[in-house]
Amino acid sequence: MQFEPVIGLEVHAQLATHTKLFCSCHYEYGAAPNTQTCPVCLGMPGVLPVLNRQAVEYAIKMGLATDCTIRPFSRFARKNYFYPDLPKGYQISQYDEPLCYDGGVDIEYDDGEIKRIGLTRIHLEEDAGKSIHTKSGGTRVDFNRCGVPLIEIVSEPDIRSPEEARAYLNKLKQILLYLGVSDCNMEEGSLRCDANISIRPVGQEEFGTKTEMKNMNSFRGVERALQYEIERQTEVLESDGTITQDTLLWNETENRAERMRTKEEAEDYRYFPEPDLLPLEVSEEWLTDIESNMPELPGEKRQRFIDSYGLRDYDAGVLTDNRAVAAYFEDVAKESGEAQLAAKWVMGEVLRVLKDQSIAMEELSLEPRRFAGLLERVADKTVNNTVAKQIFDDMLNSAKTADEIIEEQGLKQVSDTSELETIVEGVIEANPDEYEKYKNGNPQLMGFFMGQVMQETQGKANPQKVKEILGEKLGKPE
């Protein structure tokens, strides 16, 4: 029997606010344990939460960016469960009246086909603390993270493969970064993902029994964990077994899942309205103000790059994948007036440097204005591409302009026809055997002569003119 996976993802994104969701504590990853707390986030008796306005605005921005409906009146609820890292004994979240609902995200396949993954809801909630298990078998608790603002993005069960799941997560991360509402650092826990997985016979409408997978610390880990669980459930059903509704922990080291507990249902948490917080009201004026301050989103920027700069769809997709890279390209294109050339060089040399040096776009030492100056010299044929790449590397390690390096090192392209003719004639005379082979029907030797001329001119010859002169001097092979 052929089975079909049915996958839904729950993504928690930590919001990049200066303070926590219900108190004025600052949170910074890596701070000494239990140094970023107060009576509110520790749940001391008699304290009252105060909602962080910026966190609400960030959540609404994500809702607008994913085509969600923004609820004019939403309500917070207490989610009751008892873990050592949850000092109040409950988590303030949202349940039946989330802030954002009924949205969707489009993912794109390699062939250009678009699939929409529905979003059930995006709601606000506070984070719990962190349990640290020691080698001696004990457990320590760090409450610094208690009260940090999160949005939980819950998808519909529309995902049908691990590859689709990864594409969906990449799209969510891109939107979050473009909006500037989260840094999405999975290593620091700023972006976390749980998955609900079931399988069913192909063609069946009814869902199978689902399991929940936790502890996936990378997008690649999500993909591997989903593939593992799909294969496990398939083996169980093919051997006439029964899937139990469990919560599983993904063991990245051993590449397998481990049973944690029986999966909880909503009623297990005994949700009830948070009595210490009034319902959240989002007025039309407030929503309009947030909408007016929305940044250009990836899809919009991609289409604008195609329309305004004449870029290919693929190139525009690569350049807009990262907001900082897109901004850098646009600055260079505007400064140089050479959008096509800027796209080629940013996609080639700039992205190569970022990868090789493992740095972010913001850390690149070459400012857009200086880079634009180099592209201007390529465009007016002062230097050829080969020499330009050498200049590019020099500019990364200095504050000099392209013109200064060209002047100091004498790198100006040789385009004088008479000078090049003399050099070409000398190369042909110095290689009579290759000339005879060329004339006797070996046209591939044109590349040899090109290389010799470029070597003779230390790479400074104008390649197009050299090719033209060689064609005249060598003639056609017999």
Helices and strands as residue ranges (DSSP letters): E 3-14, H 53-65, E 69-70, E 73-74, E 77-80, E 90-93, E 100-108, E 114-126, E 130-133, E 139-142, E 149-155, H 162-179, G 186-188, E 191-201, E 211-216, H 219-238, E 246-251, E 256-262, G 266-269, E 272-273, E 280-281, H 284-292, H 298-309, H 313-320, H 323-336, H 339-345, I 346-350, H 351-357, G 361-363, H 368-379, H 385-396, H 402-409, H 417-430, H 432-439, H 445-456, H 463-474
